[in-house]
Amino acid sequence: MTSPLIFVVAPATPLPDGTASFEDLQVAQASGPSIGCSLRIFNRGAEHPDLGQLPVDGRLTGEQRRSSDGTQLLCDALIVRIEPQHHWLGIYQADPDDPTVLHCLDRVALSELSNATCWFYPTHDGTFLSWERGLRLSLEPGSIADCPEALAAAPYERSRLSVLWSLLGDDASLT
C-alpha cells in the first residue's frame, strides 16, 4: 500500500525539494498562512432575534443546531486566509523503506492550479445573521481526510489537483 500524501502550503523558498523529514515540513508550514477567521451564519427564526440573543457559547451546534424559535446555525467554519499569489503547494510522500524520509513529489504555485470554485449561499429566502472573528493560526502539514483506499493507492498526478478558492463569492474577504 502506498503511504499517504502530505501537503504543505507555504511560500516557495521554505518548501523542501528532494528529501525531507516531517520536522522540515512543519518548519515550512509555519512560514505559510497564519491568519484566518471563524465564521458563523444563522438564519433568523420566527421571532427574528437579533445577533445578541444567539447563544455565544456555541449551543447551536451538533444536535442542537436549531433554537426553539427556529433560529438555525447554517455555517460554522474556520477560514484560512491564503494568498495564492504568494503561496505554493508542496506534495510529499514517505519512502516505502524508511517512513521518516519524505520525498517531494511536486511543488507548484497555487495560482497555477485548477480553480474549483464553490459558492455558499443559503438555499432559501430569509434574513440571515453572521458572526466573524479574526484568528491567528498555527497550521500543520495536511493530508487527505478519510482517504479512500483506491485514492491512496493511486499514483500522484498534478492534473488531479484543484484548489477551492471561495466560500462566499461576493465577500472579498472570504474569497
N, C-alpha and C positions, 0 to 999 in steps of 0.2 A: 504494500500500500504506500502511496506517495504521501510524504509529510505535508501538512497544511501550509498554505501560503501565508506570509506575514507581510503586512502593508505598513509603510511609513509615509506620512505627509510632512514634508519639510522643504526648506529651500534646497536647491541642487547641491551646493557645496558640502554640507554635512552628510549627505546621503552616501553611505559606503558603496564603493564599486568593487566587484570581485568578491572576496570572502569577508565575513564579519562575525562578531559574536552578538548575542541578544543584547548585551550591555551597550555595544556600539549602536544598535538600532534605537535603544532607549535614549541615548545621548542625542542622536539625530532627531528623534521625535520631539525631544524637549526644545529644539530650536524651531519647531513648526508652530501651528496655530495655538494660541494660548488665551484667546478671549472668545466669549460667546454669550448666550443668554438663555434663560429659562423662559419659555413661552407657554401660557395657558389661554385657551379660548373657550368661552362659555356661551351657550345660548341662554337667553333670558326666559324664565318660566312665566307662568300665567300671571303672577303678581308683579312681574317685572322689577325684581330687586335691583338696587344699584350695586356696583362693584364692592362697596364697603360692607354689604351684607353677605357676601360669599365667604365660605369658611377659609380663613387664611391658613389653617393648619393642614390643608390638603385632604379633608374628609371626602371631597367629591372625586374619589379615585376608586379603582377596583370595582367591587360590587356596589359601592355607594357613589356611582357616577352621577346620580340624579337626586336633587333635593325634593322635599315634599311638594314644593310649588312647581316642579318641572324644570327648574334650572339645571342644566346638564353640562358637564365637562366634555368638550369635544376634542380638545388637543392639549396634551401635556408633554411638551418636547424640550429637549436640550439641543440648542442650535449652535454649532461651532462656526465661527466666522473665519472662513477660508478665503484667501485671496488667490484665485487661480493664476493670476499674472506673476505671483511671487513664489508659489509652491509647486513642488514636484511630488510624484508618487514613486516610491521605491518598492519593488516587489522582491521578496526574499523567500528562500526555501532551505530547510535543513538538509545537510549532507546525509544520505542514507547510511553511511558508515560511521558518521560522527555527528549526532544531533546538536552538538554545541557549536558546530561550524555552519554558518548560514551563507548561502550563495546568492548573489544578486542576479535575479533573472531579468530585471528590467528597471530602468529609471526613465521617467517621462514627465514632461511638463504637464500639469493639469489642463492648461489651456489647449493642449494638443489632443486631448482625449475626446471621444464622442460625448455629446451632451444629451442626457436623457432627462428632459425637463419634466417635473412633476408639479402640478398646480394643486394647492389645497384651498378649497373653498367649501363652506358648509353647503349641503345639498338641498337646503330648503330656505324659504324666505323667513325673515325674522330679524330680531335685534340681537346683536352679539356683543359681548364684552371681552376684552383681552387684558392680560396682565403680562408684563415683561420685566425681567430683572437681569442686569448685566452680571457676568461672572468671569472670574479668572479661572482658567482651566489648566490642568496637568494631564496630558494625554499619553497613552502608552501605544506602542505598535499594535496594530489591529490584525484581525483575521476574519474569515467568513463565519458568521454566526450560524450554528446548526447546519453546517455544510453537509449536503447530501453526499453519500459515498461516491456516486457517479461523478459528481463535480470534483471531489477531492482527488479522484484517480485520473482526471483529465489533465493533459499537459497544458501548461500556461500558454496563452495566446493573447497578445496585446489587443487584437481586434475584438475580443470578447469583453473588454473593459468599457464601462460607461460611467460618467460622473453625473450624479443627481445634483443639479445646480440650484434649484429653487424649492422653497416650501410655500411661500406666498408670493405669487408672481407680481403683484402690484405694490409690494412693500420693498423698497430698495434696500433696507437694512436686513431683509431676510432673503435676499437674492444671492 
